[in-house]
């Protein structure tokens, strides 16, 4: 558990490890079936979360505000891009 504690204290290291392992897992193919980089990273992230890896789990008011603002801008941009195709 010392590794998990270290990765929780250094969030960037945990994120980079999950992404690197996910890309490596995504390149592995079994009988011509592969997860791909996104699927591999998602699978490794789910496993890491199950075993207690939660980098950046401490949430302050600023991080919550920035997260909500980023989500709102994302929803706005998706709607802005989809609106012309939706109306026609």
C-alpha positions as CSV (number, residue, x, y, z in Angstrom):
1,X,0.0,0.0,0.0
2,X,3.0,2.3,0.1
3,X,2.9,2.6,-3.6
4,X,-0.8,3.7,-3.5
5,X,-0.1,6.2,-0.8
6,X,2.8,7.7,-2.8
7,X,0.6,7.9,-5.9
8,X,-2.2,9.6,-3.9
9,X,0.3,12.2,-2.6
10,X,1.8,12.9,-6.0
11,X,-1.3,13.1,-8.3
12,X,0.6,13.6,-11.5
13,X,2.6,10.4,-11.0
14,X,-0.6,8.4,-10.5
15,X,-2.3,9.9,-13.5
16,X,0.7,9.3,-15.7
17,X,1.1,5.7,-14.5
18,X,-2.6,5.0,-15.2
19,X,-2.3,6.5,-18.7
20,X,0.9,4.7,-19.5
21,X,-0.4,1.3,-18.3
22,X,-3.7,1.9,-20.1
23,X,-2.0,2.6,-23.4
24,X,0.2,-0.5,-23.0
25,X,-2.9,-2.6,-22.2
26,X,-4.7,-1.1,-25.2
27,X,-2.0,-2.3,-27.6
28,X,-2.4,-6.0,-26.5
29,X,-4.6,-7.9,-28.8
30,X,-6.2,-11.3,-28.0
31,X,-7.5,-13.2,-31.0
32,X,-7.4,-9.9,-33.1
33,X,-9.5,-8.0,-30.5
34,X,-7.9,-5.1,-28.7
35,X,-9.3,-2.5,-26.3
36,X,-7.4,0.4,-27.9
37,X,-5.8,3.2,-26.0
38,X,-9.0,4.7,-24.6
39,X,-10.5,1.4,-23.5
40,X,-7.2,0.3,-22.0
41,X,-6.9,3.5,-20.0
42,X,-10.5,3.3,-18.8
43,X,-10.0,-0.3,-17.7
44,X,-6.7,0.5,-15.8
45,X,-8.3,3.6,-14.3
46,X,-11.2,1.5,-13.0
47,X,-8.8,-1.1,-11.5
48,X,-6.7,1.7,-9.9
49,X,-9.7,3.3,-8.4
50,X,-10.8,-0.1,-7.0
51,X,-7.5,-0.6,-5.3
52,X,-7.6,2.9,-3.7
53,X,-5.8,5.2,-6.1
54,X,-7.6,8.6,-5.9
55,X,-5.1,11.3,-6.9
56,X,-6.3,14.8,-6.2
57,X,-9.2,13.5,-4.0
58,X,-9.1,16.5,-1.7
59,X,-11.6,19.0,-3.2
60,X,-11.5,22.6,-2.3
61,X,-13.9,25.3,-3.3
62,X,-11.7,26.5,-6.1
63,X,-11.3,23.0,-7.7
64,X,-15.0,22.4,-7.5
65,X,-15.7,25.8,-9.2
66,X,-13.2,25.2,-11.9
67,X,-14.6,21.7,-12.5
68,X,-18.2,23.1,-12.8
69,X,-17.1,25.9,-15.1
70,X,-15.2,23.5,-17.3
71,X,-18.2,21.1,-17.5
72,X,-20.5,24.1,-18.3
73,X,-18.2,25.2,-21.1
74,X,-18.0,21.7,-22.5
75,X,-21.8,21.4,-22.6
76,X,-22.1,24.8,-24.2
77,X,-19.5,23.9,-26.9
78,X,-21.3,20.6,-27.7
79,X,-24.6,22.4,-28.0
80,X,-23.1,25.2,-30.1
81,X,-21.6,22.7,-32.5
82,X,-24.7,20.5,-32.7
83,X,-27.4,23.2,-33.0
84,X,-27.0,23.9,-36.7
85,X,-27.3,20.2,-37.5
86,X,-30.2,19.7,-35.1
87,X,-32.4,22.5,-36.6
88,X,-32.0,21.4,-40.3
